[in-house]
């Protein structure tokens, strides 16, 4: 299908305030299905005020149920605390002989210990070798292995958890938020990498549909397999932004508002923004890779979020989307968020 004209980018809204958040909740603490939809649209359009992130992320990440009352939620939270302690004690209480007979555990535990020590050491929270947060990262990831031995631990998970821990500042809450995140994105950590290959193929098709000229150019430079986006898509642009920007970006992704895989549209926004810089006749494959790697911490988040939404809405309006792109866009696309007009 032909792409319809693209609408101009919509400016981002200010972050969701505590007052607005409370307005979505009933008197007993429940959030109705209708208000949950409004809330997701609102967060998508402006993300969340930092002062309420710790509370609101628990909903976005499925740790707290939107349809639970405050009383039910407190009871569920207590139960989750007990569950966490049970699973944590399992690995803490292994006998030396048990560990010696448990190769899968030893392999995953060693991987966690090796990765955690390299996670975000440039961030103050994790800077010191003796930082309690590094210890918490280890505890959570080792407990996650007990929770989900099939998936276990895969490189990149510590990168996602560290941001959650920085917000939650609590081991149990961070664990259950991480569980919720993994429930959303576990496919990308499969050992076969089949799902990551599918996502890169979808990104390639998106680029081909939205910018055939640049797609062809990348083909001439042996770069149109787009494997340069693997790191972006595995850990949600973790290396490309500072924590303060990542929090905004990730909560937009977690709303699942326009797409179940919005990072693909965000990746396309970066590629489109940089295309003219890369369409240099003197560029070869290694120059393109170097250019992409040089973007780390040099990207303007707000502008890219606005561009990604424009691209997603443009693609969503195509009559006959290629089959592999159809699952990427919610149909019908929800209209852009607007504040209720004053009565």
C-alpha positions in Angstrom: 0.0 0.0 0.0 1.0 3.6 -0.7 1.9 5.7 2.4 -0.6 8.5 3.0 0.8 12.0 3.6 2.4 12.3 7.1 0.8 14.6 9.6 3.0 17.1 11.3 4.5 15.9 14.6 2.3 16.6 17.6 4.2 18.4 20.5 4.7 16.3 23.6 2.4 17.1 26.6 3.7 17.9 30.1 4.1 14.8 32.3 1.2 13.1 34.0 0.7 14.8 37.4 -0.3 13.3 40.7 -3.6 15.1 40.5 -4.3 13.6 37.1 -3.3 10.2 38.2 -5.7 10.3 41.2 -8.5 11.4 38.8 -8.2 8.1 37.0 -8.7 6.1 40.3 -12.0 5.3 41.9 -12.6 6.1 45.6 -11.6 2.5 46.5 -8.4 2.7 44.4 -9.6 0.8 41.3 -8.9 2.1 37.8 -11.8 1.2 35.4 -11.0 -0.3 32.0 -12.0 3.0 30.3 -9.8 5.0 32.6 -6.9 2.6 32.1 -7.1 3.3 28.4 -7.2 7.1 29.0 -4.2 6.8 31.4 -2.2 4.8 28.8 -2.9 7.4 26.1 -2.0 10.2 28.6 1.4 8.6 29.5 2.1 7.9 25.9 1.6 11.6 25.1 3.6 13.1 28.0 5.1 10.3 30.2 5.0 10.6 34.0 6.1 13.1 36.6 9.1 11.8 38.4 7.6 12.2 41.8 4.9 9.5 41.1 7.0 7.1 38.9 7.6 4.7 41.7 3.9 4.2 42.2 2.7 4.3 38.6 5.4 2.0 37.1 4.0 -0.8 39.3 0.8 -0.5 37.3 2.5 -0.1 33.9 4.6 -3.2 34.6 1.8 -5.4 35.8 2.9 -5.7 39.4 -0.2 -3.9 40.5 -3.6 -4.7 38.9 -5.5 -1.7 37.6 -8.8 -3.4 38.7 -7.7 -4.1 42.3 -8.9 -2.0 45.3 -6.3 -0.4 47.6 -7.1 -3.1 50.2 -6.7 -6.0 47.6 -3.5 -4.4 46.4 -1.9 -4.3 49.9 -2.8 -7.9 50.4 -1.4 -8.9 47.1 1.8 -7.0 47.7 2.3 -8.8 51.1 1.8 -12.1 49.3 4.3 -11.1 46.7 6.9 -10.2 49.4 6.5 -13.7 50.9 6.8 -15.3 47.5 10.0 -13.4 46.8 11.6 -14.4 50.1 10.7 -18.1 49.4 12.4 -18.0 46.0 15.4 -16.1 47.2 16.0 -18.5 50.1 16.0 -21.4 47.6 19.3 -20.3 46.0 20.7 -18.9 49.2 20.3 -22.2 50.9 21.9 -24.5 48.3 24.4 -26.9 49.8 27.8 -27.0 48.2 27.0 -30.6 46.9 23.7 -29.4 45.5 25.5 -26.6 43.6 28.1 -29.0 42.4 25.3 -31.1 40.8 23.5 -28.2 39.3 25.4 -27.1 36.2 22.6 -24.9 34.8 22.4 -22.9 38.0 26.2 -22.5 38.2 26.4 -21.3 34.7 23.6 -18.7 35.1 24.8 -17.5 38.5 28.3 -16.9 37.1 26.9 -15.0 34.1 24.8 -12.8 36.5 27.8 -12.1 38.7 30.0 -11.2 35.7 27.4 -9.0 34.1 26.3 -7.1 37.2 29.8 -5.9 37.9 29.8 -4.2 34.5 26.3 -2.7 34.7 26.0 1.1 34.7 29.1 1.7 36.7 29.2 5.2 35.3 25.9 5.9 37.1 26.4 7.1 40.7 24.0 4.5 42.2 26.1 1.6 40.9 29.5 3.3 40.9 31.1 1.8 44.0 32.0 -1.9 44.0 30.5 -2.2 47.5 27.3 -0.4 46.4 24.3 -2.1 48.0 22.4 -1.6 44.7 24.9 -3.9 42.8 24.2 -6.5 45.5 20.4 -6.0 45.0 20.8 -6.4 41.2 22.5 -9.8 41.8 19.9 -10.9 44.3 17.0 -10.0 42.0 18.6 -11.7 38.9 19.5 -14.8 40.8 16.0 -15.0 42.2 14.5 -14.5 38.7 16.4 -17.6 37.6 14.6 -19.5 40.4 11.3 -17.9 39.2 11.9 -18.7 35.5 14.5 -21.4 35.0 13.5 -21.9 31.4 14.5 -18.3 30.5 17.1 -18.0 33.3 19.4 -15.1 32.7 20.5 -13.7 29.4 22.9 -10.9 28.8 21.1 -7.5 28.6 18.7 -8.2 31.4 20.8 -6.5 34.0 20.7 -3.4 31.8 16.9 -3.3 32.0 16.7 -4.1 35.7 19.1 -1.4 36.8 16.7 1.4 35.6 13.8 -0.2 37.4 15.9 -0.6 40.6 16.9 3.1 40.4 13.2 4.1 40.5 11.9 1.5 43.0 14.8 1.6 45.5 13.4 -1.7 46.9 14.5 -5.2 46.0 11.1 -6.9 46.2 9.2 -4.2 44.2 12.0 -4.2 41.6 11.8 -8.0 41.2 8.1 -8.0 40.5 8.3 -5.0 38.2 11.1 -6.9 36.4 8.9 -10.0 36.2 6.2 -7.9 34.5 8.7 -6.4 32.1 10.0 -9.8 31.2 6.5 -11.1 30.7 6.1 -8.4 28.0 9.5 -8.8 26.3 10.8 -12.3 27.1 10.7 -13.3 23.4 13.6 -11.1 22.5 15.9 -13.1 24.9 15.2 -16.5 23.4 18.3 -18.6 22.8 17.3 -19.0 19.1 17.1 -15.2 18.6 14.2 -16.0 16.2 12.1 -13.2 17.6 14.9 -10.6 17.3 15.4 -11.7 13.7 11.7 -11.2 13.0 11.8 -7.7 14.6 14.8 -6.6 12.5 13.0 -8.0 9.4 9.9 -5.9 10.4 12.1 -2.8 10.8 13.6 -3.5 7.4 10.1 -3.7 5.8 9.1 -0.5 7.7 12.1 1.3 6.2 11.4 -0.1 2.8 7.8 1.1 2.9 8.6 4.5 4.4 11.9 5.4 2.7 12.6 3.2 -0.4 15.4 5.5 -1.5 17.4 5.2 1.7 16.6 1.5 1.9 18.2 1.0 -1.5 21.2 3.1 -0.6 21.8 1.0 2.5 21.6 -2.1 0.3 24.3 -0.7 -1.9 26.4 -0.3 1.2 25.7 -3.8 2.5 23.9 -2.3 5.5 20.2 -3.0 4.8 20.1 -6.1 7.0 19.9 -3.4 9.7 21.7 -5.6 12.2 23.1 -2.3 13.4 19.8 -1.9 15.3 20.2 -5.2 17.2 21.5 -3.5 20.4 18.8 -0.8 20.2 16.0 -3.3 20.0 17.4 -5.9 22.5 17.7 -3.4 25.5 15.4 -0.6 24.4 18.0 2.0 23.5 19.7 1.6 26.9 23.1 2.7 25.6 21.7 5.6 23.6 20.3 7.7 26.4 20.9 8.8 30.0 18.7 7.4 32.7 16.5 10.5 32.9 15.6 10.2 29.2 15.3 6.4 29.3 12.6 6.6 31.9 10.5 8.8 29.7 11.2 6.6 26.6 10.4 3.3 28.4 7.2 4.3 29.9 6.0 5.4 26.5 6.9 1.9 25.2 5.2 0.2 28.2 1.9 1.9 27.5 1.5 -0.4 24.4 -0.8 2.5 23.3 -0.3 2.6 19.5 1.8 -0.6 19.0 2.8 -3.7 20.9 6.3 -3.1 19.6 6.7 0.7 19.5 10.5 0.5 19.7 10.5 -0.4 16.0 8.9 3.0 15.2 11.3 4.8 17.5 14.3 3.0 15.7 12.8 4.1 12.4 12.6 7.7 13.7 16.4 7.6 14.5 17.3 6.2 11.1 15.1 8.7 9.4 16.6 11.6 11.4 20.1 10.5 10.5 19.6 9.4 6.9 21.0 12.6 5.3 24.1 12.3 7.4 24.6 8.7 6.3 23.8 9.3 2.6 27.4 10.4 2.0 28.8 8.9 -1.2 32.1 8.4 0.6 30.4 6.4 3.4 31.0 2.6 3.4 29.6 -0.1 5.7 32.1 0.7 8.5 31.3 4.4 8.4 27.6 3.7 8.7 28.3 1.5 11.8 30.6 4.2 13.3 28.0 6.9 12.7 25.2 4.8 14.4 27.5 4.1 17.4 28.4 7.7 17.7 24.8 8.6 18.3 24.9 7.2 21.8 23.9 10.0 24.3 23.7 12.5 21.5 20.1 12.1 20.5 17.2 14.5 21.1 14.5 12.4 22.8 11.5 14.7 22.5 11.9 15.3 18.8 12.4 11.5 18.1 9.3 10.7 20.2 7.2 13.2 18.1 8.6 11.8 14.9 8.0 8.1 15.9 4.3 8.9 16.6 4.0 10.6 13.2 5.5 7.6 11.5 3.4 5.1 13.4 0.1 7.0 12.6 1.2 7.2 8.9 1.9 3.5 8.7 -1.4 2.7 10.6 -3.3 4.6 7.9 -2.1 2.5 5.0 -4.9 0.5 3.4 -3.0 -2.7 2.6 0.0 -3.1 4.9 2.5 -5.9 4.2 1.3 -8.9 6.3 4.3 -8.9 8.6 3.7 -5.3 9.6 0.0 -5.8 10.4 0.5 -6.9 14.0 2.6 -3.8 14.7 -0.2 -1.3 14.6 -3.3 -1.3 16.8 -6.4 -1.1 14.6 -8.2 1.1 14.7 -5.5 3.5 15.8 -6.6 5.4 19.0 -6.9 9.1 18.3 -4.3 11.5 19.8 -4.8 12.3 23.5 -6.5 15.6 24.2 -7.3 17.1 27.6 -11.0 17.0 28.5 -12.4 20.5 27.8 -13.4 22.5 30.9 -17.1 22.2 31.6 
